[in-house]
Structures are given as C-alpha cells and as structure tokens.
Amino acid sequence: MESSPKVSHGGIALQSAQLMTRLRSTFFQLQQFFILTLLISIEAHIFLKGWNPMFHIFFLFSCFVVYVILRRFFLNAPRSVYLVDFSCLKPPSFLRVPFATFLENATLMDVFDSESLSFMAKTLKSSGQSEETCLPPALHFIPPKTHQQESINEVHMVLFPVMDDLLTKTHLSPHDIDILIVNCSGFCPSPSLSSIIINRYSMRSDIKSFNLSGMGCSASAVAIHLAEKLLQVHENSNAVVLSTEILSNGWYAGKEPSRLILNCYFRMGGAAILLTNRKEAKDYSKYKLFKSLRTLTSFDDKSYLSAMREEDKEGKLGVSVTRDTLQVLPETLRINITLLGSSILPLSEKLKHVVSRLRMRFLDKSQEIYIPNFKTVINHFCLPVSGGAVIRLIGKVLKLNDKDLEAALMTLHRFGNQSSSALWYELAYFEAKERVEKGDKVWQIGMGTGPKCVSLIGECIRPISEESKKDPWAQVIHHYPISGPST
C-alpha cells in the first residue's frame, strides 16, 4: 500500500495550541479583574452615599447567590459532545472467503481432524453469514501466516483507509486532532497502534493518545465512553476513535470446538469516528451524545470465565466461549439497562417495572419482572453482532421485533462479526436506508469479554441523506433486508 506524504506541522501546531491556551488564560484573568473592579466600585459607591447597612448586606448576598447559580449551571455544566461523522472499512472483494474455500483451506492445513472440520462446517452454515465475508491476506495462506509483521500489515490495511476517509469526509487535518484512542482487543504491539497512527499522519507532539486492548467486542463503545469523559475536561477539542480487531494473530489451529467458533465468525472490519465538544460543531455534526453508561460483571467468577483467551491442552492459543456465555450475557445486559432505564425512561415504564418487582417479591415469586419498553424513547437499535443466537437473545431481553433486529442481522450476514467496529456498520446500515431522522435516538450496545456492557445513545441533530452511495453499504444496500438468515 502506498504511503501518503507526511506533513511536518507538529512543532507549529504545538506553538499555536500553546498561544491559544495563553490567550484564553489572559482573557479569563482580565474578566475576573473587571468583575472584581466593578464590585469594589459599587461597594465604594454604597459606602460614600451612606446607604443603609442592610442594603450593603443584601447586595453582597445577591452577588453570592448569582455567583453560585452561574458556577453551578454554566461554569460546571457538562459540555455537549457531538459525533461529527464516522467511516467504516469495506474490505476488498478479493479477500472474501466462501464457505467452500474456508473449509478446503482448513482441510489442507492438516491440523484439524474430521470432527473439527465437521463442527466448523455446521457453525458456518448456521452462523447467519453470507459468502461475502472477508479474512485478511495472512489467513489466506496455507498454513496461515500469523507472525508479527503480517498483523502489522493488517493494521495498515484496515486503519489507514478508514482514517483517510474520515479526514476527507470531515475536512479535518491530522494536526487538528487533540485526542486519539485506538482499540484492538487481541493485538497489542510495541510501539502501540496509536503510535503507528501518530507516526503515519505526523500528528502533534502534544496529542493525548490512548491504546485499549483486551476489551473484547465492547472496546469501541468503551473508547467512545472514554473520549466523552476526556472531552468533558479538555475544551475545544477533537477526538478520533479508531476501532478494529486484528485477525492475523488470532487464528486458532487446535481442535477444541469452544475455540473454533471464533475462526468461523470473526471477519475483517474497522471504523473511524470523530467526536468533538466545539460549540460550532452542532451545525454540521450528525449526532449529539445523549447518554453513555458502562457496567461490568467480572467480579463474578462464572461471568469472568465465560470467555477467555488461553492455551488448550496442546498449547494452542485461542479464545474459548463456554455454554455459560448465553446465561451471562442477559444478566450483564439487565444490570446495564436497569441503570440506563432509571435515567431515560418515562415515569409510566419505571412504575410498571417497580410494581412487577414488588409483586414478585411479596405476592407471587413465579411472576416475571417487567422489562420496560425502551422503544418509548429509542428509535433504532445497534446490537452486538456476536452471532444470530446472541442477537435474538438480546432482542428477547429487550422485547424487540424482527424490524428492530434487522441492522444487526444484516450486518452479520454481509460482513460477519467485526468485533467492536460492528456497531458502526449497523449505524451505517440505518443511514444507508435513510431511516434516521432528525430527533431520532440511536442506542448502540457494546458487549465484550470481562464481561462488560456499554450503552451509547446518540440523538440525530440534522437530516442525514445520500449515505447509500458511500461505503460500506454502497452498491449492496438495495439487496437488504434479505429473508431471515438461518442462525
């Protein structure tokens, strides 16, 4: 892949940023000096006029009240965080892996027995994926090339195109980025992935960079949650989140069925997202972050051990997914939605939930707890694309219909499970279908190993159109939805 020319702007940008910081500091100091001078002048005027001392006390008390109100509601008010735009990778068609090709290559690798091959064949057939999903070049070799350099090459192939596309879409220069967060669960090189991006785009020397690993399929949502918190601290800042899962080093060459599942489900994908707290961004951003919430259940051993990356009996490294996963996921989700619902649901739904809990506890323990109807406040749902069974299980917990599950199932069908970046392919699906209207709320749910659950709710703040002509759904969106894929 050709590399774009670097621009030497780090030093100039740093000087500009420092100059702006000094100017802002000077402005606030002058402002405080002016207010103090005004108060002293008024006090002197009151004293010289010999007005009633009670008026003097009343004036001071009024100033104190006004100061407290301004500080509470304006100075310390949370900054609005906007999602300006995002980009998703559309893997090149020459990397697609039809089921027959996948199984033929697996047979030729001479590491899988007949039971392993049969298991993978059944898993692929029932996965809900199409024949169009893609694997990185390293996994097309026999045997796969899983060494470090191949993984680095995959990083370049996945992250550079989405970063380039995001910069083009948003007319943003690399030196305008104040915060960079890169997430990849299973591949953590040194220098880090964030350093690779900073080097590629010659970013500023004072950029705040973060690298998240081991966070599973929830990593992208975790990164957005982190970016939101950072933007509450650093004013007038732009944050870019790059989300992917590198597969070249994650291939499992063993025979345990619980570890072979990920060979069949995980496919290429990546996303780049631009967030900002600049006030003028409300005029051109797609969404405003309405609510974010992160919870986890790793304190519980059963949950903690439900999905782990470790060696099998033969020393082969892979991620095992136990049967407990389908029990752990709903409970992890329930904890998250209980806290989320208490802050966003209308009073009527909250009362129904409370009454059902009281009835179960004191009257009839066989009664189920009422799950609030989140569709009273949410218009679109982006669910974890961890397989058809998981999508439908989450849909059952949230009482969603097939239309609500459409984006998740179609993303699984067209692209497979791209781990954390799948949430953005789902949002791109809604946009390509022109279903997102101004004022709509979109709920993205990230769930990953740990296990953890992260909810992101964005509110659309401008009309969105013409997205069907852009990747990743360009040229194929009119084929969807297809009749329910088998799962």
C-alpha positions in Angstrom: 0.0 0.0 0.0 1.4 3.4 -1.0 2.0 5.8 1.8 0.9 9.3 1.7 3.4 12.1 2.2 3.9 13.3 5.7 3.4 16.9 6.7 5.8 18.5 9.1 3.5 20.5 11.3 3.8 19.1 14.8 6.0 22.0 16.1 3.9 24.7 14.5 0.7 23.2 15.8 2.1 22.9 19.3 3.2 26.6 19.3 -0.3 27.6 18.1 -2.0 25.5 20.7 0.2 27.0 23.5 -0.5 30.5 22.2 -4.3 29.9 22.2 -4.0 28.5 25.8 -2.2 31.6 27.0 -4.7 33.9 25.3 -7.6 32.1 26.9 -5.9 32.3 30.3 -5.2 36.0 29.9 -8.8 36.6 28.8 -10.2 34.9 31.9 -7.8 36.8 34.2 -8.9 40.1 32.6 -12.5 39.1 33.0 -12.1 38.3 36.7 -10.2 41.5 37.2 -13.0 43.5 35.6 -15.7 41.8 37.8 -13.7 42.4 40.9 -13.1 46.1 40.0 -16.9 46.5 39.3 -17.8 45.0 42.7 -15.3 47.2 44.5 -16.6 50.3 42.7 -20.2 49.5 43.7 -19.2 48.9 47.3 -17.3 52.2 47.4 -20.4 54.0 46.0 -22.7 52.5 48.6 -20.3 53.4 51.4 -19.8 57.0 50.2 -23.6 57.5 49.8 -24.1 56.3 53.4 -26.9 53.9 52.4 -28.5 51.6 55.0 -26.1 48.8 56.0 -28.9 46.3 55.3 -28.7 47.2 51.7 -25.0 46.5 51.8 -25.6 43.0 53.2 -28.4 42.4 50.7 -26.1 43.4 47.8 -23.3 41.0 48.9 -25.8 38.2 49.5 -27.3 38.7 46.0 -23.8 38.7 44.4 -23.0 35.4 46.2 -26.3 33.8 45.0 -25.7 34.9 41.4 -22.1 33.5 41.5 -23.3 30.1 42.9 -26.0 29.9 40.2 -23.6 30.8 37.4 -21.0 28.4 38.6 -23.5 25.5 39.0 -25.4 25.8 35.8 -22.9 27.4 33.4 -19.3 27.2 34.5 -19.5 23.5 35.6 -22.2 22.4 33.2 -21.3 19.2 31.2 -20.0 20.1 27.8 -22.1 18.8 24.8 -20.2 16.1 22.9 -21.0 15.7 19.2 -20.4 12.8 16.8 -19.4 14.7 13.7 -19.1 11.7 11.3 -17.7 8.2 11.0 -16.2 5.8 8.4 -16.3 2.1 8.0 -13.9 -0.2 6.1 -15.3 -2.1 3.1 -12.8 -5.0 2.7 -11.7 -5.6 -0.9 -13.7 -8.3 -2.7 -10.6 -10.4 -3.4 -10.3 -11.2 0.3 -13.7 -12.8 0.6 -13.8 -16.3 1.8 -16.7 -18.5 0.6 -17.6 -21.4 2.9 -16.2 -24.0 0.5 -12.9 -22.1 0.3 -12.7 -21.8 4.0 -13.3 -25.5 4.6 -10.9 -26.6 1.8 -8.1 -24.4 3.2 -8.8 -25.8 6.7 -8.6 -29.3 5.3 -5.2 -28.6 3.6 -3.7 -27.2 6.8 -3.5 -30.7 8.2 -4.1 -29.5 11.8 -7.9 -30.2 12.1 -9.4 -33.6 12.4 -12.7 -34.7 10.9 -14.7 -33.7 13.9 -13.2 -30.2 13.9 -13.9 -29.8 10.2 -17.5 -31.0 10.6 -18.0 -28.6 13.6 -16.8 -25.6 11.6 -18.9 -26.6 8.6 -22.1 -26.7 10.8 -21.1 -23.4 12.5 -20.6 -21.6 9.2 -23.9 -22.9 7.8 -25.9 -21.8 10.9 -23.9 -18.6 11.5 -26.2 -16.2 9.6 -23.2 -15.1 7.5 -23.1 -14.9 3.7 -20.4 -16.0 1.3 -19.2 -12.4 1.0 -17.4 -12.0 4.3 -13.6 -11.4 4.3 -10.4 -12.5 6.0 -7.1 -10.7 6.0 -4.4 -11.8 3.5 -2.4 -13.6 6.2 -5.2 -16.1 6.7 -5.5 -17.0 3.0 -2.1 -18.8 3.1 -1.8 -22.5 3.9 -0.8 -22.6 6.7 -1.8 -19.1 7.8 1.0 -16.5 8.4 0.4 -15.4 12.0 3.7 -13.7 12.8 4.0 -10.1 13.9 4.7 -8.4 10.6 1.5 -9.8 9.0 -0.5 -8.4 11.8 1.2 -5.0 11.3 0.4 -5.2 7.6 -3.3 -5.9 8.5 -3.3 -2.8 10.8 -2.1 -0.7 7.8 -4.8 -2.3 5.5 -7.6 -1.7 8.0 -6.9 1.5 9.9 -5.2 3.7 7.3 -8.2 3.7 4.8 -10.8 4.5 7.4 -8.7 7.2 8.8 -8.1 8.7 5.4 -11.8 8.5 4.6 -12.8 10.2 7.9 -10.3 13.1 7.3 -11.7 13.6 3.8 -15.3 13.5 5.0 -14.8 15.9 7.8 -12.2 18.2 6.1 -10.1 17.7 9.2 -6.3 18.0 9.2 -4.3 15.5 11.4 -2.9 18.3 13.4 -6.5 19.3 14.4 -6.8 16.1 16.4 -6.3 16.6 20.1 -7.2 13.1 21.4 -6.6 9.8 19.7 -7.9 6.5 21.0 -7.2 3.2 19.2 -8.8 -0.1 20.3 -7.9 -3.6 19.3 -8.5 -6.5 21.7 -6.1 -9.2 20.7 -3.2 -7.5 19.1 -1.0 -5.1 21.2 2.4 -4.4 19.5 5.1 -2.1 20.6 5.2 0.7 19.5 1.5 0.7 20.1 -1.2 1.0 17.5 -1.9 4.6 18.5 1.8 5.4 17.9 1.6 3.8 14.4 -1.2 6.2 13.6 0.6 9.2 15.0 3.7 8.4 13.0 1.8 7.8 9.8 -0.1 11.1 10.0 2.7 13.2 11.7 0.3 14.3 14.4 1.1 16.9 17.0 3.6 16.2 19.8 1.1 17.2 22.5 -1.7 14.9 21.3 -3.3 12.8 24.0 -3.1 9.2 22.8 -4.6 6.0 24.3 -4.4 2.4 23.3 -7.1 -0.1 24.5 -6.5 -3.8 24.4 -8.2 -6.9 25.8 -11.6 -5.2 26.0 -13.4 -7.6 23.6 -16.3 -6.7 21.4 -17.3 -3.8 23.6 -14.0 -1.9 23.0 -15.3 0.6 20.5 -18.1 1.6 22.9 -15.6 1.8 25.8 -13.4 4.0 23.6 -16.3 6.4 22.8 -17.2 6.5 26.5 -13.6 7.3 27.3 -13.5 10.0 24.6 -16.7 11.6 26.0 -15.1 11.8 29.5 -11.9 13.3 28.1 -13.9 15.9 26.2 -15.6 17.0 29.4 -12.1 18.0 30.6 -10.4 19.4 27.5 -12.3 22.2 26.0 -12.5 23.0 22.2 -11.0 19.6 21.4 -11.4 17.0 18.6 -11.2 13.3 19.5 -10.8 10.4 17.0 -11.5 6.8 17.8 -10.2 4.0 15.6 -11.7 0.6 16.2 -10.8 -2.8 14.8 -9.9 -6.4 15.6 -6.7 -7.8 14.0 -7.3 -11.4 13.0 -3.9 -12.4 11.6 -2.6 -13.3 15.0 -5.9 -14.7 16.3 -6.3 -17.8 14.2 -6.8 -20.9 16.4 -5.0 -24.0 15.0 -6.4 -26.5 17.5 -9.3 -28.9 17.8 -11.4 -27.7 20.8 -14.9 -26.7 19.5 -15.3 -23.8 22.0 -12.2 -22.2 20.5 -13.0 -22.9 16.8 -16.1 -20.7 17.0 -14.1 -17.5 16.5 -12.4 -18.9 13.4 -15.8 -19.1 11.8 -17.4 -15.9 13.0 -14.7 -13.2 13.1 -14.1 -11.2 9.9 -12.3 -8.1 8.7 -13.6 -4.7 9.7 -12.7 -1.3 11.1 -14.2 2.1 11.9 -13.0 5.7 12.5 -15.2 8.1 14.5 -14.8 11.8 15.0 -16.1 13.4 18.3 -15.8 17.0 19.4 -17.0 19.4 22.0 -16.6 22.5 19.9 -19.8 24.6 20.1 -19.9 25.3 16.3 -20.0 21.5 15.7 -23.7 21.4 16.4 -24.3 23.0 13.0 -22.7 20.2 11.0 -22.4 17.1 13.2 -24.7 14.1 12.7 -25.4 13.2 16.3 -25.2 14.6 19.8 -24.2 12.1 22.6 -27.3 11.9 24.7 -26.3 9.2 27.3 -23.5 6.7 27.9 -23.3 4.1 30.6 -20.7 1.4 31.3 -21.2 -1.6 33.6 -19.4 -5.0 34.1 -19.8 -8.3 36.0 -16.2 -9.5 36.1 -16.5 -9.7 39.9 -18.4 -12.9 39.4 -16.3 -16.0 38.6 -18.9 -17.6 36.3 -19.1 -14.4 34.2 -15.4 -13.8 34.3 -14.6 -17.3 33.0 -17.3 -17.5 30.3 -15.0 -16.3 27.5 -11.2 -16.3 27.9 -8.1 -16.4 25.7 -5.8 -19.1 26.8 -3.9 -22.2 25.6 -5.6 -25.5 25.1 -4.2 -28.9 26.2 -1.8 -28.9 23.2 -0.6 -25.4 23.9 -2.6 -23.8 21.1 -3.7 -20.3 21.9 -7.4 -19.4 21.3 -10.5 -17.8 22.8 -12.8 -20.3 24.4 -16.5 -19.5 24.6 -18.3 -21.6 27.2 -22.0 -22.5 27.4 -22.3 -20.1 30.3 -22.0 -17.2 27.9 -25.6 -17.4 26.8 -26.6 -17.2 30.5 -24.1 -14.5 31.4 -24.9 -12.1 28.6 -28.6 -11.5 29.5 -27.7 -10.8 33.2 -24.8 -8.4 32.2 -27.3 -6.6 29.9 -30.0 -6.5 32.5 -27.7 -4.7 35.0 -26.9 -2.1 32.4 -30.4 -1.5 31.1 -31.8 -1.3 34.7 -29.4 1.6 35.4 -30.0 3.1 32.0 -33.7 2.9 32.2 -33.8 4.7 35.5 -32.4 7.8 33.8 -34.1 7.9 30.4 -37.4 6.0 30.6 -40.7 7.8 31.1 -42.3 7.5 34.6 -45.0 5.1 33.4 -42.4 2.5 32.4 -40.5 2.9 35.6 -43.6 2.4 37.7 -44.5 -0.8 35.8 -41.1 -2.2 36.4 -41.1 -1.3 40.2 -44.6 -2.8 40.6 -43.6 -6.0 38.9 -40.6 -6.4 41.3 -42.7 -5.8 44.3 -45.3 -8.3 43.1 -42.7 -10.9 42.5 -41.0 -10.3 45.9 -44.1 -10.2 48.2 -47.0 -11.8 46.3 -46.0 -14.3 43.5 -42.4 -15.3 43.0 -43.3 -17.1 39.8 -44.1 -13.8 38.1 -41.5 -12.3 35.7 -40.1 -8.9 36.2 -41.5 -6.4 33.7 -38.9 -5.3 31.2 -39.5 -1.7 30.3 -40.3 -0.8 26.7 -37.3 1.1 25.5 -38.9 1.9 22.2 -40.8 4.6 24.0 -37.5 6.6 23.9 -35.3 4.8 21.4 -35.9 4.7 17.6 -33.1 2.5 16.4 -31.0 -0.4 18.0 -27.4 -1.4 17.2 -26.8 -4.7 18.9 -23.6 -6.8 19.4 -23.1 -8.9 16.2 -21.7 -11.9 18.0 -23.9 -14.4 16.1 -27.5 -14.8 15.3 -28.3 -16.6 18.6 -26.8 -13.8 20.6 -28.7 -11.1 18.6 -32.0 -12.8 19.1 -31.3 -13.4 22.7 -30.6 -9.7 23.3 -33.7 -8.9 21.3 -35.7 -11.2 23.5 -34.4 -9.5 26.7 -35.3 -6.0 25.2 -38.6 -7.2 23.7 -37.5 -6.2 20.2 -39.2 -7.4 17.0 -37.5 -8.5 13.7 -37.5 -5.0 12.4 -35.5 -3.8 15.4 -33.0 -6.7 14.9 -32.6 -6.0 11.2 -29.5 -3.9 11.2 -27.6 -6.4 13.4 -28.7 -9.5 11.4 -27.9 -7.8 8.0 -24.5 -6.7 9.2 -23.7 -10.2 10.4 -24.9 -11.5 7.0 -22.9 -9.1 4.9 -19.7 -8.6 6.9 -19.6 -11.3 9.6 -18.6 -10.3 13.2 -16.1 -7.5 13.1 -16.0 -7.4 16.8 -16.2 -3.9 18.3 -16.4 -2.0 15.0 -19.7 -3.8 14.0 -21.8 -1.2 15.8 -20.8 1.4 13.2 -21.7 -0.9 10.3 -25.1 -1.1 11.8 -25.4 2.6 12.2 -24.2 3.0 8.6 -27.0 0.5 7.6 -29.7 2.7 9.1 -28.2 5.7 7.4 -28.0 4.0 4.1 -31.6 3.0 4.4 -32.4 6.7 5.2 -34.3 5.7 8.4 -32.5 8.1 10.7 -34.4 11.3 11.0 -33.6 14.5 13.0 -34.6 14.0 16.6 -34.3 10.1 16.5 -32.3 8.4 19.2 -30.0 5.5 18.3 -28.9 3.0 21.0 -25.6 1.2 20.4 -24.9 -1.7 22.8 -21.4 -3.0 23.1 -20.8 -6.3 25.0 -17.4 -7.9 25.4 -15.3 -10.2 27.5 -14.8 -9.3 31.1 -17.8 -9.4 30.7 -18.8 -5.7 30.2 -21.7 -3.8 28.7 -21.6 -0.3 27.4 -24.6 1.7 26.2 -24.2 4.7 23.9 -27.3 6.8 23.0 -26.9 9.4 20.2 -29.5 11.9 19.2 -29.6 12.8 15.5 -29.4 16.6 15.2 -29.5 17.1 11.4 -31.1 15.4 8.3 -29.0 12.5 7.0 -29.2 11.6 3.3 -27.1 10.3 0.4 -25.3 7.8 2.6 -26.4 4.8 0.5 -23.7 5.9 -2.1 -20.9 5.6 0.5 -19.1 2.6 1.9 -19.6 0.2 3.4 -23.1 -0.5 2.0 -22.6 1.2 -1.4 -23.9 -1.0 -4.3 -25.4 -3.6 -2.0 -27.9 -1.8 0.3 -30.7 -2.3 -2.1 -30.4 -6.1 -1.7 -31.3 -5.8 2.0 -33.0 -6.8 4.1 -33.0 -10.4 3.0 -35.4 -13.0 4.4 -34.1 -14.2 7.8 -30.8 -16.0 7.6 -30.6 -19.2 9.4 -29.0 -19.0 12.9 
